[in-house]
Amino acid sequence: MSRVCELTGKAVMSGNNVSHALNRTRRKFLPNLTKVTLMSDVLGLSVKMRISTHALRSVEHIGGLDNFLVKASDIKLSLKARRLKKNIQKKLAPAA
């Protein structure tokens, strides 16, 4: 399982540890990923995802998983999230 957020695409970054003497050694910056069960109000089902805590705050701020996915670009979303977004848009289309 890769260390990538399913909603925002946030992934591992690399950089340097820099000591007081300015010695540089390579290191990894890992995203703060958590396993979360999110509820889709439109579809009426719960979805387990591995997302960053930043994405979780964004989902709550925007007003739920459905609103977040509708506004998100497909490039950043995982395959699972893109399929979920497609199902949500199908369900919302007749209502509009």
C-alpha positions as CSV (number, residue, x, y, z in Angstrom):
1,M,0.0,0.0,0.0
2,S,1.5,3.3,-1.1
3,R,1.7,6.3,1.2
4,V,-0.6,8.5,-0.8
5,C,-3.8,10.3,0.3
6,E,-6.8,9.0,-1.7
7,L,-8.5,12.4,-1.8
8,T,-5.8,15.0,-2.2
9,G,-2.9,13.0,-3.7
10,K,-0.5,14.1,-1.0
11,A,2.4,11.7,-1.1
12,V,5.9,11.2,0.3
13,M,8.4,14.0,-0.3
14,S,12.2,13.9,0.0
15,G,14.6,16.4,1.4
16,N,17.5,16.9,3.7
17,N,18.2,16.7,7.4
18,V,20.4,19.7,8.1
19,S,22.6,19.6,11.2
20,H,24.0,22.6,13.0
21,A,27.2,22.1,11.1
22,L,25.2,22.2,7.9
23,N,25.8,18.5,7.1
24,R,23.1,17.2,4.9
25,T,21.7,13.7,4.9
26,R,18.7,12.6,2.8
27,R,15.3,11.9,4.5
28,K,11.7,11.3,3.7
29,F,8.7,13.5,4.7
30,L,5.8,11.2,5.2
31,P,2.2,12.4,4.9
32,N,0.1,12.0,8.1
33,L,-2.3,9.3,6.8
34,T,-5.2,7.9,8.8
35,K,-7.7,5.1,8.0
36,V,-11.2,6.7,8.1
37,T,-14.7,5.6,7.4
38,L,-16.6,8.4,5.7
39,M,-20.3,8.5,5.1
40,S,-21.8,9.4,1.7
41,D,-25.1,11.0,2.2
42,V,-26.2,10.8,-1.5
43,L,-25.4,7.1,-1.9
44,G,-26.3,6.2,1.7
45,L,-23.2,4.1,2.3
46,S,-20.0,4.3,4.3
47,V,-16.6,4.2,2.6
48,K,-13.3,3.3,4.1
49,M,-10.4,5.4,2.9
50,R,-6.8,6.2,3.7
51,I,-6.6,10.0,3.8
52,S,-4.4,12.7,5.3
53,T,-5.6,14.6,8.3
54,H,-5.5,17.8,6.2
55,A,-7.9,16.1,3.8
56,L,-10.2,15.1,6.7
57,R,-10.4,18.7,7.9
58,S,-11.1,19.8,4.4
59,V,-13.9,17.3,4.0
60,E,-15.5,18.4,7.2
61,H,-15.1,22.1,6.3
62,I,-16.6,21.8,2.8
63,G,-19.6,19.9,4.2
64,G,-19.1,16.2,3.7
65,L,-17.6,13.7,1.4
66,D,-20.1,14.2,-1.4
67,N,-19.5,18.0,-1.7
68,F,-15.7,17.5,-1.5
69,L,-15.7,14.9,-4.3
70,V,-17.9,17.0,-6.6
71,K,-15.6,20.0,-6.3
72,A,-12.3,18.0,-6.4
73,S,-10.4,17.5,-9.7
74,D,-10.0,14.0,-11.0
75,I,-6.2,14.2,-11.3
76,K,-5.7,14.2,-7.5
77,L,-8.2,11.5,-6.7
78,S,-7.5,7.8,-6.5
79,L,-9.3,5.3,-8.7
80,K,-11.6,4.4,-5.8
81,A,-12.5,8.0,-5.2
82,R,-13.0,8.7,-8.9
83,R,-15.5,5.8,-9.1
84,L,-17.3,7.1,-6.0
85,K,-17.4,10.6,-7.5
86,K,-18.9,9.2,-10.7
87,N,-21.6,7.4,-8.8
88,I,-22.4,10.5,-6.8
89,Q,-22.7,12.6,-9.9
90,K,-25.0,10.0,-11.5
91,K,-27.3,10.1,-8.5
92,L,-27.3,13.9,-8.4
93,A,-27.9,14.5,-12.1
94,P,-31.6,13.5,-12.2
95,A,-32.3,15.8,-9.2
96,A,-30.8,18.8,-11.0
